[in-house]
C-alpha cells in the first residue's frame, strides 16, 4: 500500500506549488484506503462572472485527478461569499454584486466545470454556500470572527499593500476568508484546492476547522496561469483569457498566439502529456509553431473532441498559413450609407470601444476587402459581401440592408 500511496502523491504533486502538508496528505490517503472512504476535495468558485476560463481549469484538473483516484469533489458555488467580494489580489475594494447578477453568473458554472470534472453522483457534490452562510446569526458570526485576530488578518499581502499605499481596507473584507474557512467546516473538507492567490484563504480554513474540532484540511496550491498578454494572470476583466466555451476555431487560434516561453507552463497545467514529452515539445528540436499546434490540438480536444480539434487545426492553417478567408464568417446587417471605419468596426462588434477601434487601425491591424485601413475616420461605403478583418482572428461579412 505504501508504494501505491507514494505513486498517488507523485501524481497529485505534478503541477502544484505547495502542499500543506505532504505528510498529512499521505496520512489522509492511507487512512482513506484502509477504511475505505472517499476523501472530500473542496474547491470554491465565486460566480463573479458568467464564464470559466482556462485559468480556472488548472485547479479543476487537479480535482479531477482526485476523482480518478476514487475521491469525491465538493464544488462550492460561492453565491453568498460573492456578495462580500474576495479581496485577493485587489488594490481596491471589490464592488458588491447583486443577488440577481450572482444567480445569473452561477447558472452555467456546473455545465462548464463538467467539461473537466466527472459529474457522476458518487464523484461530485455541488453546494451553494448561501445554504449555511445565509442562516448565520449575528452571534454565530461573532464566534467565527473570534477565531482570528486583526493582526493575523493584516498579514495578508493584499491588505498590507493597500494600507502602505494609504488605500482603505473595509471591515467586511476581513469576513471573506473567515466565511471561506467556515465553508470547509460545513462540508467537512479533507483537502482544499486553490491557486497560489488563495493560499491565505485556504490556510485560514485549516485554522477554522481546528477551532471547530475538525481535522485540518490539507491545502494544495496550483500555479496561476498567465494570460494571453504574457504578463498578468488570466482574467476575463483583463481581456487576456481563453474561455472554456470559446468556439473551437477561436480557442485554437488563441492558444497559437501565446509566446514561446509560455508553452511549457501551458503544457504542464492544461494537458496530460508526461514531463518527458513536454521537455521534447519545448526543446530546440521542435519548432515552436509545431509544438503550439500540439498544444492547441490538445486544448480544443479537451472541450470539443479530437475530430473538431482537427477541423480547427485545418481552419487555422487555411486562414493563417495560406492567407485565405475562414469558411464561416459572421454576417452583419448594415445600412447602405457611408460610415467611418472606426464606427464600422463597432457596428460589426469586432472591437469593444471606439478607443480600441482607433488603436487597432493605428496598429495596421484592420483590413476591409484585403485593403489596409490607416485612418479611423475614413468613409467606407458598405457593399454586400464586403469582409472586415481585425487582427488575425476576427472577421465580419457585411450584408447591406435594403430600404
N, C-alpha and C positions, 0 to 999 in steps of 0.2 A: 504493500500500500504506500509506503514512504516514497518509493520510486515514482509511482503514479501521481502522487500529490506534488512532487518536485517538478514533474513534467507539466502539470496544470499551472503551477506558479510561473514557470518559464513562459508558457503561452500567454498568461494574463499580464506578465510584466512587459511584453512587447509593446512598444509604442506608448509607454507610460513615463511620467516624470518622477513621481514619488509614490510610495505605498506606506501608509501609517497604520500598522507596521507590517512588514513582510512576515515576521514571525507569527503575528496574530492571524494573518490571512491563512498561513499554513495550518494553524491550530483549528480555525473555523472549518477549513476544507476537510481536515482529518475527522473532526467530530461529526460533520455532516455525512461523510462517507460511512462512518461506523453506525450512525443512528438507524437507518439513513433518513435524512431530511433535506429539503431544499433550503439553501441559503436565500435570504431575501435581499435582492440587489436593488438599491434605491437610486433613482435619478429624478431630479426635479426640473421641470421646464416651465418657465413663466410665459404665458401667451401674450407677450408684449408686441408681437407682430403676427401676421397670418401665416407666414411661411417658415419652414425649416430649411436651412441651407447646409452645405457640406460640412461646415464647421461643427454643426450640431451632430452630424453623423459620426464624428470621431469617437465621441463617448457612447453613442448608440451602438456602434460596432463592438466596443468593449463589453457593453451589456449583453450583446448577442453571444459573445464568447462564453459568458457565464451561463446563458440559457443552454447553449450547446453542451455544456458540462453537466446539465441537469438541474440548474437552479432557476429560481423564479425572479423575473424582472418586475419591479414595482415602479411603474412610471407615474409620477405625481405631476398632475397639471396644476400649476400654482395659480389658480383663478383668484385666490384670496391674497396671496403674497404679491401678486402683480399689482394689486391696488396700493400697496406700500411703495413698490419700486425698488429693485435691487440696486444699492449704491455702488456695487462692484465696478471699479474702473471708471467711475463717473467723476468729472471735475465740477459737477453741479448737481443739485437735487433733481432726480427724475420727476417728470410730470406724472401725476397720479391719473391712471386710466379709469374710465368709467366702466361699470359692470357690463354695459352693452358692448363696448369695444372689446373687453376681455372675452366675453362669451363668443363673439364673432370670430376672434382670433383662435380660440380654443377648438372650434368646430372641426378644423381639418388636421389637428395635431395627431390624433390617433391614426388616421389614414396615412399621413406622411411618415410617422415613426414606424408604421407597419411595413414600410418598404425595406427596413433593416431588421426589425425585431421579429421573432417568432410570436405570432399573435394567438396561438392556441391557448385555451383557458388555463391549462396547467403550467404554462410558461410565462404568462403575462397578466399582471393585475394593474388596472388603471384606477387611480384615485384622484379626486379633486380636493385640495386641502381646505376649501371652504367647508367641507364636511365636518371638520373639527374646530377650525380656527374661528368660524363664524359664531360658534356656540360658546366660546370662552367668556367667562365673566370677568369683570374688572379685577376681582381678587385673584383669579387664576392667572391673569396676565401679569399681575404684580409678582406672583410667585415665580413665574417663568423669568421675569426680568431680574429677580433677586438672585438668580443663579450665576450672573456675571457682573463684574464691576465695571464702572465707567473707564477706569484705567485700562482694563483688558480690552474693551471695545475700541479705545483710542489707539491701540496698537495696530489697527488696520491701516494699511498703506494709503488707501483711498482717503480716509479721514485725516491722516497725518498731512498729506499733501495739500488738502483743501484748507486745513487750519493754518499751515505755513504760508499759504497764498492769501490768507485772510478771506477765504470763501466760506460761507455759512455751512454748518452741518446741523441738520434739524434732528430733534429728539426722536421722531418717528423712524428715522433711518437706522437707529440702533435696534429697532424691533425686528428688522428684516432677518438678520442671521439668527436671532432667537426663535422666530417663527419657523424658519427652515430647520433649525435643530429640533423643535418640537414635532415637526413632521416626522423626523426619524424615530421619535418616541412612539408616535401614534401608529406607525406601520411596522414597528419593531425591526428596524433595518439592521442587517448584518454587515453590509458593505454599501458605502455611498460612493458614486462616481461623479466626477466633475472635471472641468478644465482647470488649469492652474489658477485661473482668476477666481475660482470658487474654493480655494484651499481654506481660507479663513472661515467661510460659512460652514464648510463641511466639518472642520475640526471643532467648531462650536457644537455641532451635532453630537460629537463624542462626549463633550462635557455635559450637555443637557441630558443625554441618555444616562450617564453615570449618576447624575443628580436625581434621576427618577428610578434608580435601582436597576437599570438595564445594562447588559454587557455593552461596552462601547463599540460602535461600528468601525470597521476598517475603512479608511479613506484612500481612494486611488485617484490620482490626478493624471490627466492626459494633456498633451501639449495643445496650445492654441493654434489653429490652422490660420496661416497667413492668407489674406485676401488677394484678389487678382492684382491689386496695386503693388504687391510685393513689400508693403510697408506695415500696414496695420492689420489687426485680426479681422477675419472675415465677418462682415456685418451688413445687414440689409440697409441700415441707416447710412452707411458709408458708401453704398453702391458698389462694393467690391466683392460681391458674393456670387455663388453658383447655387441656385435653388434646387431642391430635390424634385420640384415639379416643373423645372425648366424644360422646354421642348428638347428632344434628343439632339437635333442639329445645333441648337444654341448651346446646350451643355457641352457637346463635343468641341465646338469652336472655342468656348471659354477655357476649357482645360488646355487646349492647344496654345492659348495666349499667355500662359504663365511663363515666368522667366526660367531659364535653365537651372539656376541654383535653387529653385523651389521644388524641383521634381522629386528629389529623394524624400523630402518631407511629405509630399502628396502621396507618393507610392507607399510609404510606411504607414501613414494614417488612414488611407482611404481604400487600400487594396489588401488582398490576401497573399500577395507574392512573398516568397521567402526572402530573408536577408541576402542570401546568395544571388537570387535572381535580381533583386533591386540593385545590388552592387554592380551587376553586369549591365543593367539598363543605363546606369548613370556613369559608367566608365567611358574613357575616351574611345573605346572600341565601337561604341554605339553613337550614331549621330543623334543629337538632341531631338530633332524632329521625329525620328523613328521611335525614340523612347516615349515621346509625348503621345504619339499615336497609340502605343500600347496602353499608356495611362488613360487616355481619353476613352479608348475602347472598353477598358475595364470599368471605368466610372459609369459610362452610359449603360453597359451591360447590367450593372448592379440594379438599376432602376427600371430598365426597359427590356432587358434580354439581349442575347447575342445578335440575333437577326437584325433588330432595329439599330444596334450599335454599328454593325457592319454597313447598314444603309447610310447612317450618319457619317461614317468614315468616307464612303464613296461621294457623298454630297460635299463634304469638306474638300476633298481632292478636286472635285469639279469646279467649285467656286474659288478656292484659294490657290491651288496649284495650276489649274488650267485657265483661270480667269473668266470662267463662264458664269452665267446667272443661275441662281438656285432654281430647282424645279417648281417650288411653291413660293410665291411672293404674295404677301397680303395686299388685297386691293383696298384702295382708299377713295371714297366718293369725294369729289371736289367740284366747286363751281367753275364754269368756263370763263373766268375773269383773271387777269394778271394778278400775281401775288408775289411779294418779296420772298427771296429764297429762304431767309430765316424763318418767316412765318409759315412757309410751305413745310419745313421740317417739323414744326409744331403741329400743323394740321395733319400730318402723316403719323404723328406720335412716335417719331424717330428720336426725339430729344424731349427732355422733361421741362425745359425752360428756354426763354429767349437767350439767356446768357450762354447756355450750353450750345445752342444753335450757332451763335456768333463764334464761340470758341472752336467748334468743330470745323466751321468754314475757314477760320483763320489758320487752322492746322492742316488745311488742304485735305480734309478727310471726307469731303462731300462731293458727290458727282450726280449729275442729272443727265440721264441718257449717255453715260460714259464721259460727259464733259465736266471737267473740274470747275467748281464754283469757288470764287475767291472774294465775293462781295455779298454779305448777308442782305443787302438792300437791292440786289439785282432783281429786276422784274422777270418773272417766269410765266409764260403763257401755257397753262396746263393743256395737255393733249392726252387722248385715250392711249393707254399702254405706256406712257412715259414712266421710266423707272428712276426712282430716287434712292440713292445709297448713302449711308452714313457709316464711316469706318469700314470694317471688313465683314460685319455680320448683320447689319440692319438694312433691310430693303423695303420699299413700298412701290406698288404699281398704281398709277392714277387711273381713275375711271371718272370721266367728266360727266357731270350731271346735266341732263338736257332740260332746258327751260320749258 
